[in-house]
């Protein structure tokens, strides 16, 4: 699902992501290296609704347009993903990491 999602958003945002990957992350949903145009997504997003994965992807890609979480960044988010705040709230209600204690 992710390769198609990245390609679709690259087209919509007129951006090119040089590299994207998935890895275990303890405290973040995603990260972005702006200079190298490299995006990492938290493996735990695979356990979340696809809308949450898409929100994090667009969020990290928006950092390729604006580094900081300022008004310009929020304007990009509003433009490309108008319901991003709802998706953020949905994701923030969920734990970053799922641990099955086996009780």
C-alpha positions in Angstrom: 0.0 0.0 0.0 2.8 2.4 0.9 4.6 2.6 -2.5 1.4 3.6 -4.3 0.6 6.1 -1.5 4.0 7.7 -1.8 3.8 7.9 -5.6 0.2 9.4 -5.4 1.3 12.1 -2.9 4.5 12.9 -4.8 2.3 13.7 -7.7 -0.3 15.7 -5.7 2.3 17.7 -3.9 4.7 18.0 -6.9 7.5 16.6 -4.8 10.1 13.8 -5.1 11.0 11.7 -2.1 14.5 10.3 -2.7 14.0 7.6 -0.1 11.4 6.3 2.2 11.5 3.5 4.7 9.8 1.8 7.6 11.5 1.1 10.9 10.7 0.6 14.6 10.5 4.0 16.3 9.9 4.3 20.1 8.4 7.8 20.3 7.7 9.2 16.9 5.3 8.3 14.1 7.7 9.5 11.4 10.8 11.6 10.7 12.1 13.5 7.7 15.6 14.5 6.6 14.9 17.6 4.5 18.3 17.9 2.9 18.3 14.3 1.7 14.5 14.1 1.1 14.4 10.9 3.1 11.3 9.9 5.1 11.1 7.2 7.8 7.7 5.9 9.0 7.1 4.0 12.2 6.4 0.3 11.7 3.6 0.5 14.2 1.6 2.5 11.6 0.9 -0.8 10.0 -1.4 -1.6 12.9 -3.3 1.7 12.6 -6.0 2.8 10.2 -4.7 3.7 6.7 -6.0 7.2 7.1 -3.4 7.6 10.0 -0.6 6.3 7.8 -1.6 8.7 5.1 -1.7 11.6 7.6 1.9 10.9 8.8 3.2 10.5 5.2 1.7 13.8 4.1 2.9 15.5 7.3 6.5 14.3 6.7 6.3 15.3 3.0 5.0 18.7 4.0 8.3 19.2 5.9 10.0 19.0 2.5 8.1 22.3 1.7 8.4 23.8 5.2 10.8 22.7 8.0 8.9 24.1 11.0 5.4 23.5 12.3 4.5 27.1 11.6 1.5 28.8 9.8 3.0 28.0 6.4 3.4 24.3 7.3 -0.2 24.3 8.6 -1.4 26.0 5.4 0.2 23.2 3.3 -1.5 20.6 5.5 -4.8 22.4 5.2 -4.4 22.5 1.4 -3.3 19.0 0.8 -5.2 17.1 3.6 -8.0 19.3 4.8 -9.1 16.8 7.5 -5.5 16.4 8.9 -6.4 17.6 12.4 -9.1 15.0 12.7 -6.6 12.3 11.6 -4.0 13.6 14.0 -6.5 13.4 16.9 -7.5 9.9 15.9 -3.8 8.8 15.8 -3.0 10.6 19.1 -5.7 8.6 20.9 -3.9 5.4 20.0 -0.7 4.2 21.7 2.5 4.6 19.7 3.5 1.0 20.4 1.2 -2.0 20.9 2.4 -4.4 23.5 0.6 -7.7 24.1 1.3 -8.7 27.7 -0.4 -12.0 27.2 -2.7 -11.8 30.2 
